[in-house]
Each structure stands twice: as C-alpha cells, then as structure tokens.
C-alpha cells in the first residue's frame, strides 16, 4: 500500500538502483472521518482515480482521499 486514506504521499527517487524507497507522508487530504461519513451504504458511491504522469489522485464521492507522487523511476 502506498498511501492511507486522508494522506498526501511522495515516493522519493532512489539514490541507487538497488535502493528500496518508502513512501513519505508530506500532507493531508480530506480527514478520514469525513471520507468514511461520505460512504453510502445503500446505493452508489462515485470513485474517481486519475493517473497522470507520476501522480495518482483518488476521490470518493467528490472528496480527495489520496494524492500520491511517485518519483521512483
């Protein structure tokens, strides 16, 4: 897992090809309690995932849940 709900994460570029890098939390998105409160237990939920370049953004019911920047080449 790269990121938990409610976080903005950067995966840094490794300094050597063998180095395994770990995701670094650099900020917050929407608070987890607000994300969970938006989940519709009956009916439909809208999940939007946008992957553009080295960035992945995930939204649930219009709320930004995860923002990941992957600099690992």
C-alpha positions in Angstrom: 0.0 0.0 0.0 1.4 3.4 -1.0 -0.9 5.7 1.0 -3.7 5.6 3.6 -6.9 7.5 3.4 -6.5 11.1 4.0 -2.8 11.4 3.1 -0.7 13.1 0.5 2.4 10.9 -0.1 5.6 11.2 -2.1 7.6 8.2 -3.1 11.2 9.6 -3.4 13.6 8.8 -6.2 16.1 6.2 -5.0 19.8 7.2 -4.9 20.9 3.8 -6.3 19.1 1.3 -8.5 19.1 -1.3 -5.6 17.7 1.1 -3.0 14.1 0.4 -1.9 12.4 3.6 -1.1 9.5 4.0 1.3 6.6 6.4 0.8 6.8 9.6 2.8 3.7 11.3 4.1 4.0 15.0 3.2 0.5 16.3 4.0 -3.2 15.5 4.4 -6.2 15.4 2.1 -9.7 15.1 3.5 -9.9 13.8 7.1 -10.6 10.1 7.3 -13.7 10.5 9.4 -15.2 12.8 6.7 -14.3 10.4 4.0 -15.9 7.5 5.8 -19.0 9.6 6.6 -19.5 10.2 2.8 -19.7 6.5 2.1 -23.2 5.5 1.0 -24.0 2.1 2.5 -27.2 1.9 0.3 -26.9 3.0 -3.3 -23.9 4.1 -5.4 -20.6 5.7 -4.5 -18.5 7.5 -7.0 -14.9 6.6 -7.1 -12.6 8.7 -9.4 -9.0 7.7 -10.0 -6.8 10.0 -12.1 -3.3 8.7 -13.0 -1.3 11.4 -14.9 2.5 11.2 -15.3 3.9 10.3 -11.9 0.9 11.3 -9.9 -2.2 9.4 -8.8 -5.2 11.1 -7.2 -8.2 9.3 -5.8 -11.6 10.8 -5.0 -14.6 9.2 -3.3 -17.9 11.0 -3.6 -16.1 14.2 -4.6 -13.7 14.1 -1.6 -10.0 13.9 -2.2 -8.9 10.7 -0.4 -5.4 10.0 -1.6 -2.7 12.0 -3.5 0.5 10.1 -4.5 3.5 11.4 -6.3 5.8 8.6 -7.5 9.4 9.8 -8.3 10.8 6.3 -8.3 11.9 5.7 -11.9 
